[in-house]
Amino acid sequence: MKRAPWRPFLLSGGSVLAKLTFDPQQLPIDAIAGEPAVAPERLTPAWLRQRFAGPAPLWAAERRERVLPEREDRAPTPASVLVPLIQRPHGLTLLLTQRTAHLTDHPGQISFPGGRAEAYDADAVDTALRESEEEIGLARRHVEVIGSMPPYLTGTGYCVTPVVGLIAPPFEVAADPSEVEAIFEVPLAFLMDGANHQRLSMEFGGGRRSFYAMPYEGYYIWGATAGMLRNLFHFLRAE
């Protein structure tokens, strides 16, 4: 699979105030997180349903991202994403998208399907399901919502609620070309292994910023998406 091309990352809505002028894939790796992988028996639909339905275990979320100076004076924008876990015969996979290059926020990056909340959405789950229908044509009837993760504050000023859902094939998806360039799946076991979690950092926006990356074949999963996956990893590993 070819490596996804690098595209600048716009940092502000409405107009371009700043761009990342480097390719994050060229940054040196500071460290590998390296925690043991989530046990295979925990990466099954039955176990995941039980974990989300049961009493919450003790676990610590990743430190929130620092909001960029251009957005410090704004209230966070509510948003939701769907964390779609596909029940394949060989094990669960995670469906992800690559955003198109012209979007204002996070262009060209790997992300969960989702977006900002609208006034007519009933709740965070409704936002995630609606946005998934709009972006990738995933009908909500195929999604078994099993729970949500704590909101994640991005550096670009979004307060994102990750909604976790199980999806049993067959189902159909079709990318909205105005928002999504590609749809692909990654084995959940790969993402839930600390040996595949890279820690990187850069000087930007008035200070040093750190982030995780989880490269998979030709796709570079990093930033907010990798941060939310780290929280899922911690949640599933917790005793």
C-alpha positions, 0 to 999 in steps of 0.5 A: 500500500502506498504511503498517504501523501502529506498535506498541510494541517490548517489550524483555524476555521474560516481563514488560514492563520497557520499551517504545519510546515513539516511532515510529522512522518519525518519527525524523530520518534521520542519513544515507543509507549511499549505497554503490553497489548490488550489481551485477545480475550478482551478484544471480542464483542461479548467482552467489550459489551460487558466492559462498557455496561459494567462499573467503570474501572480505574484508569487515567486518560491521556493528558489533554491537548493544549489548545492552540493560541488562535482558539484559546479565547473560544469555547470548545466546539462540541463534536462526536465521532463514531469508533466503528468496530467491525466484526470480521471472521478473523477478529475485530477491525476499526474503520477509519477515514482519510479526510480530504485535503481541502477541509478547514480542520485536520485536512488529509488526516486519518480520523474517525467518522464524525463531526461537530454537533448540531442543535437538532441532534438529540445527544452525542450518540445522535451526532456520531451516527448522523455524521457517519451516515453523512460522511461514509453512508453507514446506516445507523441501523447497522451500529450497535452502540455499546458506550462512549469514552470521555470527551477529548479536547483537541488542539483545534478547539473541539470537545469530541465525544467518542461513541463506540459501536459494533458493526456486523457485516454485511453493511455498505459504506460510500465516501462523501467525496467532499469530506472523505478521500478514503475508507479503510480498516485496521486490526483492533489488536494492532491498535491496542498494542503499546508496541505500536504506539510512537511518541513524538514532539515538536515546537509549535504554537508557542511551546513544545507539543507532544502527540502519539502516532500509530503508523499502519501500512500506508496510513499515518494515524496520529494526533487526536485520533491516536490520542482517543485510541490511547484512551480506549487502550487504557480503558480496555487494559484497566483492571 
